[in-house]
Amino acid sequence: MIVVPADRLSPAALQSVIEDFITVQMPEDWSAEEPVATKVAQIKTMISRGLIEIRFDPQTQSCGLFEKVEI
């Protein structure tokens, strides 16, 4: 996996990665009553704080969001 800085993605690509994460990868963790835009804003904040990072998997040609783990 390759870590991709958020500023290397276009705003539309970043939005797409985050929305995919919210709706596909963690649907049970967010309430349908909470607007997706609210969750997107929360995740963008977490990315800017360095708590979540974007990773690209060359094998599957896909991006995902992952909790940043310090070793």
PDB file of N, CA, C, O and CB in Angstrom:
ATOM      1  N   MET A   1       0.842  -1.184   0.000  1.00  0.00           N
ATOM      2  CA  MET A   1       0.000   0.000   0.000  1.00  0.00           C
ATOM      3  C   MET A   1       0.883   1.241   0.000  1.00  0.00           C
ATOM      4  O   MET A   1       1.942   1.280   0.626  1.00  0.00           O
ATOM      5  CB  MET A   1      -0.955   0.001   1.217  1.00  0.00           C
ATOM      6  N   ILE A   2       0.413   2.244  -0.717  1.00  0.00           N
ATOM      7  CA  ILE A   2       1.119   3.508  -0.833  1.00  0.00           C
ATOM      8  C   ILE A   2       0.278   4.591  -0.162  1.00  0.00           C
ATOM      9  O   ILE A   2      -0.905   4.743  -0.468  1.00  0.00           O
ATOM     10  CB  ILE A   2       1.407   3.860  -2.326  1.00  0.00           C
ATOM     11  N   VAL A   3       0.888   5.338   0.748  1.00  0.00           N
ATOM     12  CA  VAL A   3       0.192   6.446   1.399  1.00  0.00           C
ATOM     13  C   VAL A   3       0.119   7.609   0.409  1.00  0.00           C
ATOM     14  O   VAL A   3       1.122   7.991  -0.195  1.00  0.00           O
ATOM     15  CB  VAL A   3       0.914   6.875   2.729  1.00  0.00           C
ATOM     16  N   VAL A   4      -1.067   8.155   0.257  1.00  0.00           N
ATOM     17  CA  VAL A   4      -1.298   9.260  -0.676  1.00  0.00           C
ATOM     18  C   VAL A   4      -1.702  10.494   0.129  1.00  0.00           C
ATOM     19  O   VAL A   4      -2.735  10.478   0.799  1.00  0.00           O
ATOM     20  CB  VAL A   4      -2.399   8.892  -1.735  1.00  0.00           C
ATOM     21  N   PRO A   5      -0.904  11.564   0.073  1.00  0.00           N
ATOM     22  CA  PRO A   5      -1.310  12.792   0.767  1.00  0.00           C
ATOM     23  C   PRO A   5      -2.624  13.312   0.184  1.00  0.00           C
ATOM     24  O   PRO A   5      -2.817  13.288  -1.032  1.00  0.00           O
ATOM     25  CB  PRO A   5      -0.203  13.876   0.659  1.00  0.00           C
ATOM     26  N   ALA A   6      -3.508  13.772   1.032  1.00  0.00           N
ATOM     27  CA  ALA A   6      -4.827  14.234   0.602  1.00  0.00           C
ATOM     28  C   ALA A   6      -4.730  15.358  -0.424  1.00  0.00           C
ATOM     29  O   ALA A   6      -5.574  15.462  -1.314  1.00  0.00           O
ATOM     30  CB  ALA A   6      -5.633  14.702   1.802  1.00  0.00           C
ATOM     31  N   ASP A   7      -3.713  16.192  -0.303  1.00  0.00           N
ATOM     32  CA  ASP A   7      -3.588  17.314  -1.241  1.00  0.00           C
ATOM     33  C   ASP A   7      -3.140  16.887  -2.635  1.00  0.00           C
ATOM     34  O   ASP A   7      -3.098  17.705  -3.554  1.00  0.00           O
ATOM     35  CB  ASP A   7      -2.615  18.325  -0.696  1.00  0.00           C
ATOM     36  N   ARG A   8      -2.804  15.605  -2.794  1.00  0.00           N
ATOM     37  CA  ARG A   8      -2.440  15.084  -4.113  1.00  0.00           C
ATOM     38  C   ARG A   8      -3.668  14.637  -4.910  1.00  0.00           C
ATOM     39  O   ARG A   8      -3.572  14.353  -6.104  1.00  0.00           O
ATOM     40  CB  ARG A   8      -1.466  13.916  -3.964  1.00  0.00           C
ATOM     41  N   LEU A   9      -4.817  14.577  -4.241  1.00  0.00           N
ATOM     42  CA  LEU A   9      -6.063  14.210  -4.908  1.00  0.00           C
ATOM     43  C   LEU A   9      -6.844  15.469  -5.266  1.00  0.00           C
ATOM     44  O   LEU A   9      -6.777  16.478  -4.564  1.00  0.00           O
ATOM     45  CB  LEU A   9      -6.914  13.277  -4.012  1.00  0.00           C
ATOM     46  N   SER A  10      -7.574  15.394  -6.353  1.00  0.00           N
ATOM     47  CA  SER A  10      -8.469  16.511  -6.680  1.00  0.00           C
ATOM     48  C   SER A  10      -9.576  16.545  -5.626  1.00  0.00           C
ATOM     49  O   SER A  10      -9.847  15.528  -4.988  1.00  0.00           O
ATOM     50  CB  SER A  10      -9.072  16.367  -8.139  1.00  0.00           C
ATOM     51  N   PRO A  11     -10.212  17.687  -5.438  1.00  0.00           N
ATOM     52  CA  PRO A  11     -11.325  17.740  -4.473  1.00  0.00           C
ATOM     53  C   PRO A  11     -12.403  16.703  -4.770  1.00  0.00           C
ATOM     54  O   PRO A  11     -12.964  16.113  -3.847  1.00  0.00           O
ATOM     55  CB  PRO A  11     -11.948  19.130  -4.470  1.00  0.00           C
ATOM     56  N   ALA A  12     -12.698  16.475  -6.047  1.00  0.00           N
ATOM     57  CA  ALA A  12     -13.727  15.497  -6.415  1.00  0.00           C
ATOM     58  C   ALA A  12     -13.283  14.075  -6.070  1.00  0.00           C
ATOM     59  O   ALA A  12     -14.086  13.272  -5.596  1.00  0.00           O
ATOM     60  CB  ALA A  12     -14.050  15.599  -7.917  1.00  0.00           C
ATOM     61  N   ALA A  13     -12.021  13.766  -6.305  1.00  0.00           N
ATOM     62  CA  ALA A  13     -11.508  12.424  -5.987  1.00  0.00           C
ATOM     63  C   ALA A  13     -11.503  12.192  -4.480  1.00  0.00           C
ATOM     64  O   ALA A  13     -11.878  11.116  -4.015  1.00  0.00           O
ATOM     65  CB  ALA A  13     -10.083  12.236  -6.556  1.00  0.00           C
ATOM     66  N   LEU A  14     -11.082  13.193  -3.719  1.00  0.00           N
ATOM     67  CA  LEU A  14     -11.085  13.077  -2.260  1.00  0.00           C
ATOM     68  C   LEU A  14     -12.504  12.871  -1.750  1.00  0.00           C
ATOM     69  O   LEU A  14     -12.744  12.015  -0.899  1.00  0.00           O
ATOM     70  CB  LEU A  14     -10.461  14.328  -1.612  1.00  0.00           C
ATOM     71  N   GLN A  15     -13.429  13.645  -2.262  1.00  0.00           N
ATOM     72  CA  GLN A  15     -14.839  13.512  -1.878  1.00  0.00           C
ATOM     73  C   GLN A  15     -15.333  12.097  -2.165  1.00  0.00           C
ATOM     74  O   GLN A  15     -16.020  11.496  -1.339  1.00  0.00           O
ATOM     75  CB  GLN A  15     -15.712  14.548  -2.628  1.00  0.00           C
ATOM     76  N   SER A  16     -14.987  11.573  -3.326  1.00  0.00           N
ATOM     77  CA  SER A  16     -15.420  10.234  -3.731  1.00  0.00           C
ATOM     78  C   SER A  16     -14.854   9.152  -2.813  1.00  0.00           C
ATOM     79  O   SER A  16     -15.572   8.233  -2.416  1.00  0.00           O
ATOM     80  CB  SER A  16     -15.001   9.960  -5.171  1.00  0.00           C
ATOM     81  N   VAL A  17     -13.582   9.260  -2.480  1.00  0.00           N
ATOM     82  CA  VAL A  17     -12.945   8.281  -1.584  1.00  0.00           C
ATOM     83  C   VAL A  17     -13.626   8.313  -0.215  1.00  0.00           C
ATOM     84  O   VAL A  17     -13.913   7.266   0.365  1.00  0.00           O
ATOM     85  CB  VAL A  17     -11.417   8.571  -1.439  1.00  0.00           C
ATOM     86  N   ILE A  18     -13.878   9.506   0.292  1.00  0.00           N
ATOM     87  CA  ILE A  18     -14.508   9.637   1.608  1.00  0.00           C
ATOM     88  C   ILE A  18     -15.948   9.113   1.581  1.00  0.00           C
ATOM     89  O   ILE A  18     -16.356   8.378   2.480  1.00  0.00           O
ATOM     90  CB  ILE A  18     -14.487  11.109   2.068  1.00  0.00           C
ATOM     91  N   GLU A  19     -16.709   9.484   0.566  1.00  0.00           N
ATOM     92  CA  GLU A  19     -18.095   9.009   0.481  1.00  0.00           C
ATOM     93  C   GLU A  19     -18.164   7.494   0.345  1.00  0.00           C
ATOM     94  O   GLU A  19     -19.041   6.855   0.927  1.00  0.00           O
ATOM     95  CB  GLU A  19     -18.808   9.665  -0.698  1.00  0.00           C
ATOM     96  N   ASP A  20     -17.244   6.918  -0.420  1.00  0.00           N
ATOM     97  CA  ASP A  20     -17.188   5.462  -0.544  1.00  0.00           C
ATOM     98  C   ASP A  20     -16.913   4.831   0.818  1.00  0.00           C
ATOM     99  O   ASP A  20     -17.537   3.836   1.186  1.00  0.00           O
ATOM    100  CB  ASP A  20     -16.102   5.041  -1.563  1.00  0.00           C
ATOM    101  N   PHE A  21     -15.997   5.404   1.547  1.00  0.00           N
ATOM    102  CA  PHE A  21     -15.662   4.893   2.875  1.00  0.00           C
ATOM    103  C   PHE A  21     -16.884   4.932   3.786  1.00  0.00           C
ATOM    104  O   PHE A  21     -17.160   3.969   4.503  1.00  0.00           O
ATOM    105  CB  PHE A  21     -14.510   5.706   3.493  1.00  0.00           C
ATOM    106  N   ILE A  22     -17.607   6.036   3.758  1.00  0.00           N
ATOM    107  CA  ILE A  22     -18.775   6.199   4.627  1.00  0.00           C
ATOM    108  C   ILE A  22     -19.886   5.218   4.271  1.00  0.00           C
ATOM    109  O   ILE A  22     -20.430   4.546   5.148  1.00  0.00           O
ATOM    110  CB  ILE A  22     -19.301   7.626   4.539  1.00  0.00           C
ATOM    111  N   THR A  23     -20.217   5.135   3.005  1.00  0.00           N
ATOM    112  CA  THR A  23     -21.390   4.366   2.596  1.00  0.00           C
ATOM    113  C   THR A  23     -21.127   2.879   2.368  1.00  0.00           C
ATOM    114  O   THR A  23     -22.040   2.064   2.502  1.00  0.00           O
ATOM    115  CB  THR A  23     -21.946   4.952   1.352  1.00  0.00           C
ATOM    116  N   VAL A  24     -19.907   2.524   2.030  1.00  0.00           N
ATOM    117  CA  VAL A  24     -19.615   1.121   1.716  1.00  0.00           C
ATOM    118  C   VAL A  24     -18.827   0.440   2.830  1.00  0.00           C
ATOM    119  O   VAL A  24     -19.176  -0.662   3.254  1.00  0.00           O
ATOM    120  CB  VAL A  24     -18.841   1.026   0.406  1.00  0.00           C
ATOM    121  N   GLN A  25     -17.770   1.087   3.303  1.00  0.00           N
ATOM    122  CA  GLN A  25     -16.880   0.440   4.254  1.00  0.00           C
ATOM    123  C   GLN A  25     -17.337   0.527   5.696  1.00  0.00           C
ATOM    124  O   GLN A  25     -16.945  -0.306   6.514  1.00  0.00           O
ATOM    125  CB  GLN A  25     -15.534   1.027   4.141  1.00  0.00           C
ATOM    126  N   MET A  26     -18.156   1.513   6.030  1.00  0.00           N
ATOM    127  CA  MET A  26     -18.600   1.638   7.423  1.00  0.00           C
ATOM    128  C   MET A  26     -20.070   2.021   7.542  1.00  0.00           C
ATOM    129  O   MET A  26     -20.406   2.904   8.332  1.00  0.00           O
ATOM    130  CB  MET A  26     -17.755   2.665   8.141  1.00  0.00           C
ATOM    131  N   PRO A  27     -20.951   1.385   6.783  1.00  0.00           N
ATOM    132  CA  PRO A  27     -22.360   1.809   6.812  1.00  0.00           C
ATOM    133  C   PRO A  27     -23.015   1.656   8.178  1.00  0.00           C
ATOM    134  O   PRO A  27     -23.923   2.420   8.506  1.00  0.00           O
ATOM    135  CB  PRO A  27     -23.146   1.022   5.803  1.00  0.00           C
ATOM    136  N   GLU A  28     -22.582   0.695   8.981  1.00  0.00           N
ATOM    137  CA  GLU A  28     -23.204   0.496  10.281  1.00  0.00           C
ATOM    138  C   GLU A  28     -22.750   1.524  11.311  1.00  0.00           C
ATOM    139  O   GLU A  28     -23.341   1.626  12.387  1.00  0.00           O
ATOM    140  CB  GLU A  28     -22.904  -0.890  10.782  1.00  0.00           C
ATOM    141  N   ASP A  29     -21.704   2.289  10.991  1.00  0.00           N
ATOM    142  CA  ASP A  29     -21.158   3.256  11.937  1.00  0.00           C
ATOM    143  C   ASP A  29     -21.727   4.665  11.796  1.00  0.00           C
ATOM    144  O   ASP A  29     -21.365   5.558  12.562  1.00  0.00           O
ATOM    145  CB  ASP A  29     -19.684   3.312  11.783  1.00  0.00           C
ATOM    146  N   TRP A  30     -22.603   4.867  10.838  1.00  0.00           N
ATOM    147  CA  TRP A  30     -23.182   6.197  10.707  1.00  0.00           C
ATOM    148  C   TRP A  30     -24.685   6.081  10.544  1.00  0.00           C
ATOM    149  O   TRP A  30     -25.195   5.134   9.946  1.00  0.00           O
ATOM    150  CB  TRP A  30     -22.563   6.957   9.516  1.00  0.00           C
ATOM    151  N   SER A  31     -25.352   7.027  11.066  1.00  0.00           N
ATOM    152  CA  SER A  31     -26.809   7.050  11.028  1.00  0.00           C
ATOM    153  C   SER A  31     -27.271   7.659   9.713  1.00  0.00           C
ATOM    154  O   SER A  31     -26.721   8.663   9.261  1.00  0.00           O
ATOM    155  CB  SER A  31     -27.382   7.840  12.228  1.00  0.00           C
ATOM    156  N   ALA A  32     -28.270   7.060   9.106  1.00  0.00           N
ATOM    157  CA  ALA A  32     -28.841   7.603   7.875  1.00  0.00           C
ATOM    158  C   ALA A  32     -29.461   8.972   8.135  1.00  0.00           C
ATOM    159  O   ALA A  32     -29.670   9.754   7.207  1.00  0.00           O
ATOM    160  CB  ALA A  32     -29.894   6.640   7.294  1.00  0.00           C
ATOM    161  N   GLU A  33     -29.752   9.256   9.398  1.00  0.00           N
ATOM    162  CA  GLU A  33     -30.314  10.558   9.752  1.00  0.00           C
ATOM    163  C   GLU A  33     -29.251  11.649   9.728  1.00  0.00           C
ATOM    164  O   GLU A  33     -29.564  12.834   9.607  1.00  0.00           O
ATOM    165  CB  GLU A  33     -30.965  10.496  11.131  1.00  0.00           C
ATOM    166  N   GLU A  34     -28.000  11.240   9.845  1.00  0.00           N
ATOM    167  CA  GLU A  34     -26.902  12.207   9.801  1.00  0.00           C
ATOM    168  C   GLU A  34     -26.522  12.428   8.339  1.00  0.00           C
ATOM    169  O   GLU A  34     -26.213  11.462   7.642  1.00  0.00           O
ATOM    170  CB  GLU A  34     -25.664  11.711  10.639  1.00  0.00           C
ATOM    171  N   PRO A  35     -26.535  13.656   7.860  1.00  0.00           N
ATOM    172  CA  PRO A  35     -26.200  13.892   6.464  1.00  0.00           C
ATOM    173  C   PRO A  35     -24.784  13.417   6.125  1.00  0.00           C
ATOM    174  O   PRO A  35     -23.861  13.545   6.930  1.00  0.00           O
ATOM    175  CB  PRO A  35     -26.343  15.369   6.142  1.00  0.00           C
ATOM    176  N   VAL A  36     -24.637  12.872   4.929  1.00  0.00           N
ATOM    177  CA  VAL A  36     -23.325  12.413   4.477  1.00  0.00           C
ATOM    178  C   VAL A  36     -22.334  13.579   4.507  1.00  0.00           C
ATOM    179  O   VAL A  36     -21.162  13.387   4.831  1.00  0.00           O
ATOM    180  CB  VAL A  36     -23.416  11.806   3.046  1.00  0.00           C
ATOM    181  N   ALA A  37     -22.794  14.775   4.175  1.00  0.00           N
ATOM    182  CA  ALA A  37     -21.918  15.947   4.172  1.00  0.00           C
ATOM    183  C   ALA A  37     -21.312  16.206   5.555  1.00  0.00           C
ATOM    184  O   ALA A  37     -20.167  16.647   5.659  1.00  0.00           O
ATOM    185  CB  ALA A  37     -22.693  17.181   3.704  1.00  0.00           C
ATOM    186  N   THR A  38     -22.065  15.935   6.597  1.00  0.00           N
ATOM    187  CA  THR A  38     -21.554  16.102   7.962  1.00  0.00           C
ATOM    188  C   THR A  38     -20.436  15.111   8.234  1.00  0.00           C
ATOM    189  O   THR A  38     -19.396  15.471   8.785  1.00  0.00           O
ATOM    190  CB  THR A  38     -22.684  15.924   8.995  1.00  0.00           C
ATOM    191  N   LYS A  39     -20.654  13.869   7.846  1.00  0.00           N
ATOM    192  CA  LYS A  39     -19.641  12.833   8.059  1.00  0.00           C
ATOM    193  C   LYS A  39     -18.407  13.116   7.200  1.00  0.00           C
ATOM    194  O   LYS A  39     -17.280  12.912   7.651  1.00  0.00           O
ATOM    195  CB  LYS A  39     -20.218  11.431   7.734  1.00  0.00           C
ATOM    196  N   VAL A  40     -18.612  13.583   5.967  1.00  0.00           N
ATOM    197  CA  VAL A  40     -17.485  13.927   5.092  1.00  0.00           C
ATOM    198  C   VAL A  40     -16.630  15.002   5.760  1.00  0.00           C
ATOM    199  O   VAL A  40     -15.403  14.902   5.772  1.00  0.00           O
ATOM    200  CB  VAL A  40     -17.990  14.416   3.698  1.00  0.00           C
ATOM    201  N   ALA A  41     -17.268  16.020   6.310  1.00  0.00           N
ATOM    202  CA  ALA A  41     -16.541  17.098   6.979  1.00  0.00           C
ATOM    203  C   ALA A  41     -15.750  16.567   8.175  1.00  0.00           C
ATOM    204  O   ALA A  41     -14.609  16.975   8.396  1.00  0.00           O
ATOM    205  CB  ALA A  41     -17.514  18.195   7.435  1.00  0.00           C
ATOM    206  N   GLN A  42     -16.352  15.660   8.944  1.00  0.00           N
ATOM    207  CA  GLN A  42     -15.658  15.072  10.088  1.00  0.00           C
ATOM    208  C   GLN A  42     -14.429  14.295   9.644  1.00  0.00           C
ATOM    209  O   GLN A  42     -13.370  14.392  10.265  1.00  0.00           O
ATOM    210  CB  GLN A  42     -16.600  14.159  10.872  1.00  0.00           C
ATOM    211  N   ILE A  43     -14.565  13.529   8.576  1.00  0.00           N
ATOM    212  CA  ILE A  43     -13.443  12.721   8.095  1.00  0.00           C
ATOM    213  C   ILE A  43     -12.353  13.614   7.507  1.00  0.00           C
ATOM    214  O   ILE A  43     -11.167  13.345   7.701  1.00  0.00           O
ATOM    215  CB  ILE A  43     -13.922  11.702   7.042  1.00  0.00           C
ATOM    216  N   LYS A  44     -12.735  14.667   6.796  1.00  0.00           N
ATOM    217  CA  LYS A  44     -11.730  15.608   6.280  1.00  0.00           C
ATOM    218  C   LYS A  44     -10.933  16.221   7.421  1.00  0.00           C
ATOM    219  O   LYS A  44      -9.721  16.405   7.303  1.00  0.00           O
ATOM    220  CB  LYS A  44     -12.400  16.719   5.448  1.00  0.00           C
ATOM    221  N   THR A  45     -11.598  16.536   8.515  1.00  0.00           N
ATOM    222  CA  THR A  45     -10.906  17.066   9.688  1.00  0.00           C
ATOM    223  C   THR A  45      -9.931  16.040  10.244  1.00  0.00           C
ATOM    224  O   THR A  45      -8.807  16.384  10.611  1.00  0.00           O
ATOM    225  CB  THR A  45     -11.912  17.479  10.768  1.00  0.00           C
ATOM    226  N   MET A  46     -10.354  14.789  10.308  1.00  0.00           N
ATOM    227  CA  MET A  46      -9.480  13.731  10.822  1.00  0.00           C
ATOM    228  C   MET A  46      -8.271  13.528   9.902  1.00  0.00           C
ATOM    229  O   MET A  46      -7.167  13.260  10.376  1.00  0.00           O
ATOM    230  CB  MET A  46     -10.265  12.408  10.970  1.00  0.00           C
ATOM    231  N   ILE A  47      -8.478  13.654   8.595  1.00  0.00           N
ATOM    232  CA  ILE A  47      -7.369  13.545   7.649  1.00  0.00           C
ATOM    233  C   ILE A  47      -6.394  14.704   7.865  1.00  0.00           C
ATOM    234  O   ILE A  47      -5.183  14.492   7.922  1.00  0.00           O
ATOM    235  CB  ILE A  47      -7.891  13.534   6.185  1.00  0.00           C
ATOM    236  N   SER A  48      -6.912  15.918   7.983  1.00  0.00           N
ATOM    237  CA  SER A  48      -6.042  17.090   8.158  1.00  0.00           C
ATOM    238  C   SER A  48      -5.273  17.035   9.473  1.00  0.00           C
ATOM    239  O   SER A  48      -4.182  17.597   9.575  1.00  0.00           O
ATOM    240  CB  SER A  48      -6.866  18.374   8.099  1.00  0.00           C
ATOM    241  N   ARG A  49      -5.828  16.367  10.473  1.00  0.00           N
ATOM    242  CA  ARG A  49      -5.141  16.217  11.767  1.00  0.00           C
ATOM    243  C   ARG A  49      -4.170  15.041  11.774  1.00  0.00           C
ATOM    244  O   ARG A  49      -3.458  14.830  12.756  1.00  0.00           O
ATOM    245  CB  ARG A  49      -6.163  16.038  12.884  1.00  0.00           C
ATOM    246  N   GLY A  50      -4.138  14.283  10.694  1.00  0.00           N
ATOM    247  CA  GLY A  50      -3.219  13.151  10.607  1.00  0.00           C
ATOM    248  C   GLY A  50      -3.704  11.903  11.304  1.00  0.00           C
ATOM    249  O   GLY A  50      -2.910  10.997  11.562  1.00  0.00           O
ATOM    250  N   LEU A  51      -4.992  11.828  11.620  1.00  0.00           N
ATOM    251  CA  LEU A  51      -5.542  10.659  12.305  1.00  0.00           C
ATOM    252  C   LEU A  51      -5.933   9.561  11.318  1.00  0.00           C
ATOM    253  O   LEU A  51      -5.943   8.378  11.662  1.00  0.00           O
ATOM    254  CB  LEU A  51      -6.753  11.062  13.142  1.00  0.00           C
ATOM    255  N   ILE A  52      -6.253   9.962  10.101  1.00  0.00           N
ATOM    256  CA  ILE A  52      -6.635   9.024   9.043  1.00  0.00           C
ATOM    257  C   ILE A  52      -5.768   9.332   7.836  1.00  0.00           C
ATOM    258  O   ILE A  52      -5.487  10.494   7.542  1.00  0.00           O
ATOM    259  CB  ILE A  52      -8.170   9.126   8.689  1.00  0.00           C
ATOM    260  N   GLU A  53      -5.344   8.275   7.133  1.00  0.00           N
ATOM    261  CA  GLU A  53      -4.578   8.495   5.916  1.00  0.00           C
ATOM    262  C   GLU A  53      -5.212   7.756   4.747  1.00  0.00           C
ATOM    263  O   GLU A  53      -5.947   6.785   4.923  1.00  0.00           O
ATOM    264  CB  GLU A  53      -3.127   8.047   6.104  1.00  0.00           C
ATOM    265  N   ILE A  54      -4.914   8.236   3.567  1.00  0.00           N
ATOM    266  CA  ILE A  54      -5.414   7.634   2.333  1.00  0.00           C
ATOM    267  C   ILE A  54      -4.318   6.712   1.824  1.00  0.00           C
ATOM    268  O   ILE A  54      -3.151   7.095   1.741  1.00  0.00           O
ATOM    269  CB  ILE A  54      -5.806   8.728   1.255  1.00  0.00           C
ATOM    270  N   ARG A  55      -4.709   5.501   1.488  1.00  0.00           N
ATOM    271  CA  ARG A  55      -3.744   4.536   0.948  1.00  0.00           C
ATOM    272  C   ARG A  55      -4.247   3.998  -0.380  1.00  0.00           C
ATOM    273  O   ARG A  55      -5.438   3.749  -0.567  1.00  0.00           O
ATOM    274  CB  ARG A  55      -3.501   3.373   1.944  1.00  0.00           C
ATOM    275  N   PHE A  56      -3.300   3.827  -1.300  1.00  0.00           N
ATOM    276  CA  PHE A  56      -3.589   3.277  -2.621  1.00  0.00           C
ATOM    277  C   PHE A  56      -2.986   1.889  -2.700  1.00  0.00           C
ATOM    278  O   PHE A  56      -1.821   1.685  -2.359  1.00  0.00           O
ATOM    279  CB  PHE A  56      -3.036   4.192  -3.756  1.00  0.00           C
ATOM    280  N   ASP A  57      -3.790   0.933  -3.155  1.00  0.00           N
ATOM    281  CA  ASP A  57      -3.335  -0.444  -3.330  1.00  0.00           C
ATOM    282  C   ASP A  57      -3.103  -0.676  -4.826  1.00  0.00           C
ATOM    283  O   ASP A  57      -4.064  -0.784  -5.587  1.00  0.00           O
ATOM    284  CB  ASP A  57      -4.379  -1.473  -2.745  1.00  0.00           C
ATOM    285  N   PRO A  58      -1.838  -0.754  -5.254  1.00  0.00           N
ATOM    286  CA  PRO A  58      -1.563  -0.933  -6.681  1.00  0.00           C
ATOM    287  C   PRO A  58      -2.124  -2.244  -7.242  1.00  0.00           C
ATOM    288  O   PRO A  58      -2.456  -2.319  -8.425  1.00  0.00           O
ATOM    289  CB  PRO A  58      -0.073  -0.882  -6.920  1.00  0.00           C
ATOM    290  N   GLN A  59      -2.227  -3.255  -6.413  1.00  0.00           N
ATOM    291  CA  GLN A  59      -2.718  -4.547  -6.869  1.00  0.00           C
ATOM    292  C   GLN A  59      -4.199  -4.475  -7.253  1.00  0.00           C
ATOM    293  O   GLN A  59      -4.606  -5.029  -8.274  1.00  0.00           O
ATOM    294  CB  GLN A  59      -2.504  -5.604  -5.785  1.00  0.00           C
ATOM    295  N   THR A  60      -4.990  -3.800  -6.443  1.00  0.00           N
ATOM    296  CA  THR A  60      -6.430  -3.711  -6.720  1.00  0.00           C
ATOM    297  C   THR A  60      -6.804  -2.400  -7.416  1.00  0.00           C
ATOM    298  O   THR A  60      -7.945  -2.215  -7.838  1.00  0.00           O
ATOM    299  CB  THR A  60      -7.222  -3.846  -5.421  1.00  0.00           C
ATOM    300  N   GLN A  61      -5.815  -1.482  -7.531  1.00  0.00           N
ATOM    301  CA  GLN A  61      -6.050  -0.174  -8.139  1.00  0.00           C
ATOM    302  C   GLN A  61      -7.166   0.584  -7.420  1.00  0.00           C
ATOM    303  O   GLN A  61      -8.015   1.210  -8.055  1.00  0.00           O
ATOM    304  CB  GLN A  61      -6.396  -0.334  -9.621  1.00  0.00           C
ATOM    305  N   SER A  62      -7.153   0.518  -6.089  1.00  0.00           N
ATOM    306  CA  SER A  62      -8.193   1.186  -5.305  1.00  0.00           C
ATOM    307  C   SER A  62      -7.580   1.976  -4.154  1.00  0.00           C
ATOM    308  O   SER A  62      -6.461   1.711  -3.715  1.00  0.00           O
ATOM    309  CB  SER A  62      -9.203   0.161  -4.764  1.00  0.00           C
ATOM    310  N   CYS A  63      -8.344   2.949  -3.683  1.00  0.00           N
ATOM    311  CA  CYS A  63      -7.953   3.768  -2.546  1.00  0.00           C
ATOM    312  C   CYS A  63      -8.862   3.467  -1.363  1.00  0.00           C
ATOM    313  O   CYS A  63     -10.009   3.050  -1.527  1.00  0.00           O
ATOM    314  CB  CYS A  63      -8.005   5.269  -2.906  1.00  0.00           C
ATOM    315  N   GLY A  64      -8.332   3.683  -0.187  1.00  0.00           N
ATOM    316  CA  GLY A  64      -9.142   3.526   1.016  1.00  0.00           C
ATOM    317  C   GLY A  64      -8.624   4.429   2.114  1.00  0.00           C
ATOM    318  O   GLY A  64      -7.521   4.969   2.022  1.00  0.00           O
ATOM    319  N   LEU A  65      -9.416   4.587   3.140  1.00  0.00           N
ATOM    320  CA  LEU A  65      -9.044   5.368   4.308  1.00  0.00           C
ATOM    321  C   LEU A  65      -8.696   4.424   5.444  1.00  0.00           C
ATOM    322  O   LEU A  65      -9.382   3.427   5.672  1.00  0.00           O
ATOM    323  CB  LEU A  65     -10.181   6.332   4.721  1.00  0.00           C
ATOM    324  N   PHE A  66      -7.635   4.743   6.146  1.00  0.00           N
ATOM    325  CA  PHE A  66      -7.151   3.890   7.215  1.00  0.00           C
ATOM    326  C   PHE A  66      -6.734   4.743   8.397  1.00  0.00           C
ATOM    327  O   PHE A  66      -6.198   5.840   8.240  1.00  0.00           O
ATOM    328  CB  PHE A  66      -5.983   3.017   6.736  1.00  0.00           C
ATOM    329  N   GLU A  67      -6.994   4.212   9.585  1.00  0.00           N
ATOM    330  CA  GLU A  67      -6.524   4.885  10.789  1.00  0.00           C
ATOM    331  C   GLU A  67      -5.010   4.873  10.774  1.00  0.00           C
ATOM    332  O   GLU A  67      -4.389   3.834  10.549  1.00  0.00           O
ATOM    333  CB  GLU A  67      -7.079   4.207  12.078  1.00  0.00           C
ATOM    334  N   LYS A  68      -4.422   6.024  11.014  1.00  0.00           N
ATOM    335  CA  LYS A  68      -2.970   6.117  11.018  1.00  0.00           C
ATOM    336  C   LYS A  68      -2.435   5.509  12.303  1.00  0.00           C
ATOM    337  O   LYS A  68      -2.859   5.873  13.401  1.00  0.00           O
ATOM    338  CB  LYS A  68      -2.506   7.587  10.869  1.00  0.00           C
ATOM    339  N   VAL A  69      -1.515   4.595  12.158  1.00  0.00           N
ATOM    340  CA  VAL A  69      -0.944   3.903  13.312  1.00  0.00           C
ATOM    341  C   VAL A  69       0.537   4.231  13.395  1.00  0.00           C
ATOM    342  O   VAL A  69       1.289   4.013  12.445  1.00  0.00           O
ATOM    343  CB  VAL A  69      -1.166   2.366  13.216  1.00  0.00           C
ATOM    344  N   GLU A  70       0.940   4.750  14.526  1.00  0.00           N
ATOM    345  CA  GLU A  70       2.355   5.037  14.750  1.00  0.00           C
ATOM    346  C   GLU A  70       3.031   3.798  15.339  1.00  0.00           C
ATOM    347  O   GLU A  70       2.533   3.188  16.286  1.00  0.00           O
ATOM    348  CB  GLU A  70       2.533   6.268  15.694  1.00  0.00           C
ATOM    349  N   ILE A  71       4.144   3.452  14.772  1.00  0.00           N
ATOM    350  CA  ILE A  71       4.876   2.268  15.268  1.00  0.00           C
ATOM    351  C   ILE A  71       6.158   2.703  15.916  1.00  0.00           C
ATOM    352  O   ILE A  71       6.921   1.866  16.398  1.00  0.00           O
ATOM    353  CB  ILE A  71       5.172   1.266  14.128  1.00  0.00           C
TER     354      ILE A  71
END
